[in-house]
Amino acid sequence: MSGFKRRRLIQTALAAAVLGASGLAAAPARIGGTLRAGLSGASATDSWDTRKITGGFMAAAAMAVFDTLTEIAADGSLRAELATDWTASADARIWDVTLRKGVRFHDGSEFGARDVLASLALHKGGGSGARPLVETIAKADRLSDHRIRFTLAAGNADFPYLLADPQLLIYPASRISEAMAQGIGTGLYRVAAFEPGRRFVGTRVEGHYKDGSAGWFEALEFHAMPDGAARASALRSGQVDVIDRVAPSRAARLRDVPGLTVQQVSGNQFYGFAMQTGTAPFDARHIRQALKHAIDRQAILDAVLLGHGRIGADSPIGPLNHHDAALTAPAYDPDLAAWHLRQAGLSRLSVALHVSDSAFEGAPGAAQLYANAASPAGIEIVPTGAQDADWQDRPFRATAWSGRVTEDWMFSTALQHGAPWNESHWGMAQSPRFQALLLEARSELDSARRGGLYAEMQQILRDEGGLLIPVFADHLSAVGERIATPQTLGTARGLDNARMAERWWLA
């Protein structure tokens, strides 16, 4: 096999090298203390089934208890986790992956190739958001206990990045159901207590393979706090040390509290609205275009984000990506929006927009700003609140994503035909060209040509797509004075890529 590698960072076993690459100012003197967090997104139906893990609470807990094969470092590069090395054929279709030796699950069983194969196979059916990623694997062969050969349906230079997807956690092959019920992983922390929708307690694993490079707390206490005001109050009172999803208006007040630090990290997180493009009236291209020109993006950036972000152009590809086309956003133009309505055979349009703060902080306010801006175009947008239990399944609704590090990862998860998380129902009927470009770009190894393909895909989404992305939003979190953090924080998602439990330490 060739030595083909792309944007790859393999860190050595030396703690100094690991700490340096992760942005730590200095290594903690010792392991100690408890990290207490108040986190959003918990549910009474939460479990350790990676196919169902959503929200900040379970994301942070899962990253503490489980490992993936590779890991997105704080600087956006790729480094080893349960995999230690990977090489590819010249066409990036066959990948040989070497697994870490001497790793054990929390139940004492030894980690190996069979565990990887069984864990990835979980996502080949059903509603897993990672299904489009594993379906690109045509064949997976166990070459030895610690070596696997993946043969892809087509070449993919980003394949090692996909193995860092937070849904692709590794379970013990012989006890997957039990591992999902009890939380049996290879992570730095084992489950001491877990009450779905309420709290998680984890304790540090002794003799872990990351000793000396990560995992500086003796214990973790994560508390489910769905209300943003309650999270902020718990931080101010010292009940917790860190909170996630700080609303921009609340961030300004927290900055004035002695001993508190507001973290503001720019990444690919976006806020917006999803139209189901297979459902009337959103199945009409002119209707979608009218709605794109009827939104005042700057007003949402100013009033909802208070400037903590930037304008979006209806493509989920952002500055964290290598091939961001930096599109010009559709202009707010009520006259042009009305023209598109007429082209669709309408003089007026009324649509319900289903929103909830659980989608993103300030979603109801953003929806009202949208309604105000659309009115001069003859478009009546009726925001419908969270009392509607089925708001997430509605044809026009609020949405938010943390984004993904590579273009193929983002497009395959959210916009590939038939993907479980394709909330705009964007598929072959809407744009066969986009779907063809997705497959072509995935196997294109020439970076310049690949960038051109991705640029065309982004333009298609801006001009025709069903994702309306008015803004990219900075990640806003807050920490108390008991906690020290690296100089560089991960941008792929909030709370240092949800890996605060292993990257932060007691001040």
C-alpha positions as CSV (number, residue, x, y, z in Angstrom):
1,M,0.0,0.0,0.0
2,S,1.1,3.5,-0.6
3,G,1.9,6.0,2.1
4,F,-1.0,8.3,1.1
5,K,-2.0,10.5,4.0
6,R,-4.0,13.7,4.1
7,R,-4.0,16.5,6.8
8,R,-2.9,13.9,9.3
9,L,-1.5,14.4,12.8
10,I,-0.2,11.4,14.7
11,Q,0.9,12.3,18.2
12,T,3.6,10.4,20.0
13,A,3.3,8.7,23.4
14,L,5.3,11.5,25.0
15,A,3.1,13.7,27.1
16,A,4.9,16.8,26.1
17,A,4.2,16.3,22.5
18,V,0.5,15.6,23.1
19,L,0.2,18.6,25.4
20,G,1.9,20.9,23.0
21,A,-0.3,19.8,20.0
22,S,-3.4,20.3,22.1
23,G,-2.6,23.8,23.1
24,L,-2.0,23.3,26.8
25,A,0.0,26.1,28.4
26,A,1.4,23.7,31.0
27,A,0.7,20.2,32.2
28,P,-1.3,19.9,35.4
29,A,0.8,19.0,38.5
30,R,-1.5,16.0,39.3
31,I,-4.8,14.3,38.7
32,G,-7.4,15.6,41.1
33,G,-10.7,17.2,41.8
34,T,-14.2,16.9,40.2
35,L,-15.5,18.6,37.1
36,R,-19.0,19.7,37.7
37,A,-21.0,20.7,34.6
38,G,-24.5,22.0,33.9
39,L,-25.4,20.9,30.4
40,S,-28.3,21.2,28.0
41,G,-30.0,18.7,25.7
42,A,-30.6,15.9,28.2
43,S,-33.7,13.7,27.9
44,A,-35.4,11.0,30.0
45,T,-34.9,8.7,27.1
46,D,-31.1,9.1,27.0
47,S,-29.0,6.0,26.8
48,W,-25.5,4.9,25.9
49,D,-26.7,3.8,22.5
50,T,-24.5,5.9,20.2
51,R,-27.1,5.9,17.4
52,K,-29.5,7.9,19.7
53,I,-27.0,10.2,21.4
54,T,-27.9,13.9,20.9
55,G,-27.5,17.1,22.9
56,G,-24.6,18.5,24.9
57,F,-25.2,16.4,28.0
58,M,-24.9,13.0,26.4
59,A,-22.3,14.2,23.9
60,A,-19.9,15.2,26.7
61,A,-20.7,12.1,28.8
62,A,-20.2,9.7,25.8
63,M,-16.8,11.3,25.0
64,A,-15.7,10.7,28.6
65,V,-16.8,7.0,28.7
66,F,-16.1,5.9,25.1
67,D,-13.5,6.3,22.4
68,T,-13.5,6.6,18.7
69,L,-10.8,5.3,16.3
70,T,-9.5,8.8,15.5
71,E,-10.0,12.2,17.2
72,I,-10.3,15.8,16.0
73,A,-7.6,17.8,17.9
74,A,-8.3,21.3,19.2
75,D,-6.5,22.8,16.1
76,G,-8.8,20.8,13.7
77,S,-6.1,18.3,12.7
78,L,-6.5,14.5,13.1
79,R,-4.8,12.4,15.7
80,A,-4.9,8.8,16.9
81,E,-7.2,7.5,19.5
82,L,-8.0,3.7,19.3
83,A,-6.4,3.6,16.0
84,T,-2.7,4.4,15.9
85,D,-1.9,4.5,12.2
86,W,-3.6,4.4,8.8
87,T,-2.3,4.1,5.3
88,A,-4.2,4.0,2.0
89,S,-3.9,2.8,-1.6
90,A,-3.0,5.3,-4.2
91,D,-6.7,5.8,-5.0
92,A,-7.7,6.2,-1.3
93,R,-10.1,3.3,-1.7
94,I,-8.3,0.7,0.5
95,W,-7.3,1.7,4.0
96,D,-5.2,-0.4,6.4
97,V,-5.8,0.8,10.0
98,T,-3.7,-0.3,12.9
99,L,-5.4,-0.5,16.3
100,R,-3.9,0.3,19.7
101,K,-2.7,-2.6,21.7
102,G,-3.1,-3.1,25.5
103,V,-6.4,-1.3,25.7
104,R,-9.2,-2.7,27.9
105,F,-12.9,-2.0,28.2
106,H,-14.2,-1.0,31.6
107,D,-15.4,-4.6,32.2
108,G,-11.8,-5.8,31.8
109,S,-12.2,-7.3,28.3
110,E,-9.4,-6.6,25.8
111,F,-10.1,-4.3,22.8
112,G,-9.4,-5.5,19.3
113,A,-10.5,-5.6,15.7
114,R,-13.7,-7.6,16.3
115,D,-15.0,-4.8,18.5
116,V,-14.4,-2.2,15.8
117,L,-16.2,-4.3,13.1
118,A,-19.2,-5.0,15.4
119,S,-19.5,-1.4,16.5
120,L,-19.4,0.0,13.0
121,A,-21.9,-2.5,11.8
122,L,-24.5,-1.1,14.2
123,H,-24.9,1.9,11.9
124,K,-25.5,0.1,8.6
125,G,-29.3,0.1,9.1
126,G,-32.0,2.1,10.9
127,G,-31.9,5.8,11.7
128,S,-28.3,6.3,12.7
129,G,-26.9,9.6,11.6
130,A,-23.6,7.9,10.8
131,R,-25.3,5.4,8.4
132,P,-24.2,7.3,5.3
133,L,-20.6,7.2,6.6
134,V,-20.3,3.5,7.2
135,E,-22.3,2.6,4.1
136,T,-19.3,3.8,2.0
137,I,-17.4,0.8,3.4
138,A,-17.9,-2.0,0.9
139,K,-15.9,-4.5,2.9
140,A,-14.1,-4.7,6.2
141,D,-11.5,-7.5,6.8
142,R,-9.9,-8.4,10.1
143,L,-6.2,-8.9,9.2
144,S,-5.3,-9.6,12.8
145,D,-6.4,-8.7,16.3
146,H,-5.1,-5.2,15.8
147,R,-5.3,-4.6,12.1
148,I,-8.3,-4.0,9.8
149,R,-8.5,-3.4,6.1
150,F,-11.4,-1.2,4.9
151,T,-12.3,-1.4,1.2
152,L,-14.5,1.5,0.3
153,A,-17.0,1.6,-2.5
154,A,-15.0,4.5,-4.0
155,G,-11.9,6.4,-2.9
156,N,-12.2,8.9,0.0
157,A,-9.3,11.0,1.1
158,D,-11.3,12.0,4.2
159,F,-12.0,8.5,5.5
160,P,-9.8,8.7,8.6
161,Y,-11.7,11.9,9.6
162,L,-15.0,10.0,9.3
163,L,-13.8,7.5,11.9
164,A,-13.8,10.4,14.4
165,D,-17.5,10.9,14.1
166,P,-18.9,11.0,17.7
167,Q,-21.5,8.4,16.8
168,L,-18.9,5.8,15.9
169,L,-18.1,4.9,19.5
170,I,-16.5,1.5,20.1
171,Y,-18.3,-1.2,22.2
172,P,-17.1,-4.6,23.2
173,A,-18.4,-6.9,20.5
174,S,-19.6,-9.7,22.8
175,R,-21.5,-7.4,25.1
176,I,-22.9,-4.6,22.9
177,S,-26.4,-4.6,24.5
178,E,-25.0,-4.6,28.0
179,A,-22.5,-1.9,27.0
180,M,-25.3,0.3,25.7
181,A,-27.3,-0.2,28.9
182,Q,-24.4,0.3,31.4
183,G,-21.9,2.5,29.5
184,I,-19.0,0.1,29.0
185,G,-16.3,1.8,26.9
186,T,-12.6,2.3,26.8
187,G,-12.7,6.0,27.8
188,L,-10.9,7.7,30.6
189,Y,-13.9,7.6,32.9
190,R,-16.1,4.7,33.9
191,V,-19.8,5.1,34.7
192,A,-20.4,5.4,38.5
193,A,-24.0,6.6,38.2
194,F,-26.3,7.5,35.4
195,E,-29.9,8.8,35.6
196,P,-31.2,9.6,32.1
197,G,-32.3,13.2,31.8
198,R,-30.8,14.1,35.2
199,R,-27.2,13.3,35.9
200,F,-24.0,11.4,35.1
201,V,-21.2,10.6,37.5
202,G,-17.9,9.2,36.2
203,T,-14.7,8.1,37.9
204,R,-11.2,8.1,36.5
205,V,-9.9,4.8,35.1
206,E,-6.6,3.7,36.6
207,G,-3.8,2.7,34.2
208,H,-5.5,4.2,31.2
209,Y,-3.6,4.3,27.9
210,K,-3.9,8.2,27.9
211,D,-2.2,8.5,31.3
212,G,0.2,11.5,31.3
213,S,-1.5,13.1,28.3
214,A,-5.2,13.5,29.2
215,G,-7.7,13.0,31.9
216,W,-6.8,15.3,34.8
217,F,-10.0,15.0,36.9
218,E,-10.6,12.3,39.5
219,A,-14.3,12.4,38.9
220,L,-17.0,14.0,36.7
221,E,-20.5,15.2,37.7
222,F,-22.7,16.3,34.8
223,H,-26.1,17.7,35.7
224,A,-28.9,18.1,33.2
225,M,-30.1,21.7,33.1
226,P,-32.3,22.4,30.1
227,D,-33.0,26.0,31.0
228,G,-30.3,28.5,30.1
229,A,-31.1,30.9,33.0
230,A,-30.9,28.0,35.4
231,R,-27.5,27.0,34.0
232,A,-26.2,30.5,34.4
233,S,-27.5,30.7,38.0
234,A,-25.9,27.4,38.9
235,L,-22.5,28.7,37.6
236,R,-22.7,32.0,39.4
237,S,-23.6,30.3,42.7
238,G,-20.7,27.8,42.3
239,Q,-23.0,24.8,42.0
240,V,-21.3,23.8,38.7
241,D,-17.9,24.8,37.1
242,V,-19.0,24.9,33.5
243,I,-22.1,25.4,31.4
244,D,-22.8,25.1,27.7
245,R,-25.0,27.0,25.2
246,V,-24.8,30.4,26.8
247,A,-27.2,32.8,25.1
248,P,-25.4,35.9,23.7
249,S,-27.5,38.2,25.9
250,R,-26.6,36.2,28.9
251,A,-22.9,36.0,28.0
252,A,-22.6,39.8,28.3
253,R,-23.8,39.6,31.9
254,L,-21.7,36.6,32.8
255,R,-18.5,38.5,31.6
256,D,-19.1,41.0,34.4
257,V,-19.1,38.3,37.1
258,P,-15.7,38.1,38.9
259,G,-14.1,34.6,38.6
260,L,-16.1,33.6,35.5
261,T,-14.8,33.3,31.9
262,V,-17.0,33.2,28.9
263,Q,-15.5,31.1,26.1
264,Q,-16.3,32.3,22.6
265,V,-15.1,29.9,19.8
266,S,-15.8,30.4,16.1
267,G,-16.4,27.2,14.1
268,N,-19.0,25.8,11.7
269,Q,-22.0,25.9,14.0
270,F,-25.0,27.3,12.2
271,Y,-28.5,28.3,13.1
272,G,-31.4,28.4,10.7
273,F,-34.5,26.8,9.3
274,A,-35.1,23.6,7.4
275,M,-37.7,23.3,4.6
276,Q,-38.7,19.8,3.6
277,T,-38.2,20.1,-0.1
278,G,-40.5,17.1,-0.9
279,T,-43.5,18.8,0.8
280,A,-45.7,21.5,-0.7
281,P,-45.2,24.4,-0.9
282,F,-41.5,23.9,-0.3
283,D,-41.2,21.5,-3.2
284,A,-41.3,24.5,-5.5
285,R,-37.9,26.1,-6.2
286,H,-39.4,29.6,-6.6
287,I,-41.0,29.3,-3.2
288,R,-37.7,28.4,-1.6
289,Q,-36.0,31.3,-3.4
290,A,-38.7,33.6,-2.2
291,L,-38.1,32.5,1.4
292,K,-34.4,33.0,1.0
293,H,-34.8,36.6,-0.1
294,A,-37.4,37.3,2.5
295,I,-35.1,36.9,5.5
296,D,-33.0,39.7,7.0
297,R,-29.8,37.9,7.9
298,Q,-28.1,40.9,9.4
299,A,-31.0,41.5,11.7
300,I,-30.7,38.0,13.1
301,L,-26.9,38.3,13.5
302,D,-27.4,41.6,15.4
303,A,-30.4,41.0,17.5
304,V,-30.2,37.2,18.2
305,L,-26.4,36.6,18.2
306,L,-25.5,40.1,19.2
307,G,-22.7,39.9,16.7
308,H,-21.3,36.5,18.0
309,G,-21.1,34.9,14.6
310,R,-21.3,35.8,10.9
311,I,-23.7,35.8,8.0
312,G,-24.5,32.4,6.4
313,A,-25.3,31.8,2.8
314,D,-27.5,28.6,3.0
315,S,-24.6,26.3,2.8
316,P,-23.3,24.4,5.9
317,I,-19.7,24.6,4.8
318,G,-17.9,27.2,6.8
319,P,-14.4,28.6,7.5
320,L,-13.4,25.5,9.5
321,N,-13.6,23.5,6.2
322,H,-10.8,23.3,3.8
323,H,-13.0,24.1,0.7
324,D,-15.2,26.9,2.0
325,A,-16.5,28.8,-1.1
326,A,-17.3,31.9,1.0
327,L,-20.5,32.5,-0.9
328,T,-22.3,35.8,-1.1
329,A,-25.6,35.3,0.8
330,P,-28.9,35.9,-0.9
331,A,-29.8,39.5,-0.4
332,Y,-32.7,40.6,1.7
333,D,-35.0,41.9,-1.0
334,P,-38.8,41.8,-0.4
335,D,-39.4,42.8,-4.1
336,L,-37.4,40.0,-5.4
337,A,-39.0,37.6,-3.0
338,A,-42.5,38.8,-4.2
339,W,-41.3,38.2,-7.8
340,H,-40.4,34.6,-7.0
341,L,-43.8,34.2,-5.4
342,R,-45.4,35.3,-8.7
343,Q,-43.3,32.9,-10.7
344,A,-44.7,30.2,-8.5
345,G,-48.2,31.4,-9.3
346,L,-48.9,33.1,-6.0
347,S,-49.5,36.6,-4.9
348,R,-49.3,35.8,-1.2
349,L,-48.0,32.9,0.9
350,S,-48.7,31.8,4.5
351,V,-46.6,29.1,6.2
352,A,-46.1,27.9,9.8
353,L,-42.6,27.9,11.1
354,H,-42.1,25.5,14.1
355,V,-39.5,26.7,16.5
356,S,-38.1,25.9,20.0
357,D,-35.3,27.1,22.1
358,S,-34.2,23.5,22.2
359,A,-33.1,23.9,18.6
360,F,-31.0,26.9,19.5
361,E,-31.1,29.7,22.0
362,G,-33.1,32.6,20.6
363,A,-34.9,30.5,17.9
364,P,-38.4,32.1,18.7
365,G,-36.9,35.6,18.4
366,A,-35.2,34.7,15.2
367,A,-38.5,33.3,13.8
368,Q,-40.3,36.6,14.7
369,L,-37.6,38.7,13.0
370,Y,-38.0,36.5,10.0
371,A,-41.8,37.0,10.1
372,N,-41.4,40.8,10.3
373,A,-38.9,40.9,7.4
374,A,-41.0,38.6,5.2
375,S,-44.3,40.6,5.5
376,P,-43.5,43.3,2.9
377,A,-43.0,40.5,0.4
378,G,-46.5,39.2,0.9
379,I,-45.2,36.2,2.9
380,E,-46.9,35.5,6.2
381,I,-44.6,33.4,8.5
382,V,-46.5,32.1,11.6
383,P,-44.0,31.1,14.3
384,T,-45.4,28.1,16.3
385,G,-43.8,27.4,19.6
386,A,-42.6,24.4,21.6
387,Q,-46.0,23.5,22.9
388,D,-46.3,21.5,19.6
389,A,-44.7,18.2,20.6
390,D,-44.0,17.3,17.0
391,W,-42.3,20.5,16.0
392,Q,-39.1,18.6,15.0
393,D,-41.1,16.6,12.3
394,R,-42.7,19.7,10.7
395,P,-42.0,20.7,7.1
396,F,-40.6,24.1,8.1
397,R,-38.7,24.3,11.4
398,A,-35.8,25.7,13.3
399,T,-32.5,23.7,13.1
400,A,-29.0,24.0,14.4
401,W,-25.8,22.0,13.6
402,S,-22.3,22.0,15.0
403,G,-21.0,21.5,11.5
404,R,-18.3,19.0,10.5
405,V,-14.6,19.3,9.8
406,T,-14.7,18.0,6.2
407,E,-17.1,18.8,3.4
408,D,-17.9,15.1,2.6
409,W,-18.6,14.5,6.3
410,M,-21.1,17.4,6.4
411,F,-22.8,16.7,3.1
412,S,-23.0,13.0,3.6
413,T,-24.6,13.3,7.0
414,A,-27.1,16.1,6.3
415,L,-27.7,16.3,2.5
416,Q,-27.1,12.9,0.9
417,H,-30.2,11.3,-0.6
418,G,-31.9,9.2,2.0
419,A,-29.6,10.1,4.9
420,P,-31.5,9.7,8.3
421,W,-30.5,13.3,9.3
422,N,-31.4,14.8,6.0
423,E,-34.0,17.1,7.5
424,S,-34.6,19.2,4.3
425,H,-35.3,15.9,2.5
426,W,-32.8,17.0,-0.2
427,G,-32.4,14.2,-2.7
428,M,-32.3,13.1,-6.3
429,A,-35.7,14.7,-7.1
430,Q,-34.4,18.1,-6.0
431,S,-30.9,18.0,-7.5
432,P,-29.5,15.0,-9.2
433,R,-26.5,17.2,-10.0
434,F,-25.7,17.8,-6.3
435,Q,-25.9,14.1,-5.5
436,A,-23.7,13.2,-8.4
437,L,-21.1,15.8,-7.4
438,L,-21.1,14.4,-3.8
439,L,-19.9,11.0,-5.1
440,E,-17.5,12.5,-7.5
441,A,-15.9,14.9,-5.0
442,R,-15.6,12.1,-2.4
443,S,-13.2,10.1,-4.6
444,E,-11.4,13.1,-6.2
445,L,-7.8,13.3,-4.8
446,D,-6.7,16.4,-6.6
447,S,-7.3,19.2,-4.1
448,A,-7.9,22.0,-6.6
449,R,-10.4,20.0,-8.6
450,R,-12.1,18.8,-5.4
451,G,-12.5,22.3,-4.2
452,G,-14.2,23.2,-7.5
453,L,-16.7,20.4,-7.1
454,Y,-17.5,21.5,-3.5
455,A,-17.8,25.1,-4.6
456,E,-20.5,24.1,-7.2
457,M,-22.3,22.1,-4.5
458,Q,-22.4,25.0,-2.2
459,Q,-23.7,27.3,-5.0
460,I,-26.5,24.8,-5.7
461,L,-27.5,24.8,-2.0
462,R,-27.5,28.6,-1.9
463,D,-29.6,28.9,-5.0
464,E,-31.9,25.9,-4.7
465,G,-31.5,24.1,-1.4
466,G,-33.9,23.7,1.5
467,L,-31.6,24.6,4.3
468,L,-32.0,28.3,5.1
469,I,-28.8,29.2,7.1
470,P,-28.9,32.9,7.9
471,V,-26.0,32.8,10.4
472,F,-23.1,30.8,11.7
473,A,-23.0,31.1,15.5
474,D,-20.0,31.1,17.7
475,H,-19.9,28.5,20.5
476,L,-20.5,30.2,23.8
477,S,-19.8,28.5,27.0
478,A,-18.8,29.7,30.5
479,V,-16.4,28.3,33.2
480,G,-15.7,29.1,36.8
481,E,-12.3,29.9,38.4
482,R,-11.8,26.4,39.6
483,I,-11.2,25.1,36.1
484,A,-8.2,25.7,33.8
485,T,-8.3,25.1,30.1
486,P,-5.9,24.9,27.2
487,Q,-5.0,28.0,25.3
488,T,-6.5,26.4,22.1
489,L,-10.1,25.1,22.3
490,G,-11.7,22.8,19.8
491,T,-14.0,24.5,17.2
492,A,-15.8,21.4,15.9
493,R,-18.4,21.7,18.7
494,G,-18.8,23.3,22.0
495,L,-16.9,22.5,25.2
496,D,-13.6,21.7,23.4
497,N,-15.2,19.3,20.9
498,A,-17.2,17.9,23.9
499,R,-13.9,16.6,25.3
500,M,-13.5,18.9,28.2
501,A,-13.5,15.9,30.6
502,E,-10.1,14.8,29.3
503,R,-8.6,18.1,28.1
504,W,-9.3,20.4,31.1
505,W,-8.0,20.3,34.6
506,L,-8.4,21.8,38.1
507,A,-6.8,25.2,38.5
